[in-house]
Amino acid sequence: CWIGAFDEEEVSKLLNLPSNERPISIVTLGYPRIERKRPKKKTIREVVVWR
């Protein structure tokens, strides 16, 4: 997930960035703590309205 709003100063400290570099975005990676069941996928007829 792309994250564009964050505390730039805090992230710079965390990553120990030099003063001439700055973070412009964050991408989160990983696995969920709990595996969730995905809902059944709806058919096209259930989501599209023809008029």
Buried (B, 14 or more C-beta within 10 A) or exposed (E): EEEEEEEEEEBBEEEEEEEEEEBEEEEEEEEEEEEEEEEEEEEEEEEEEEE
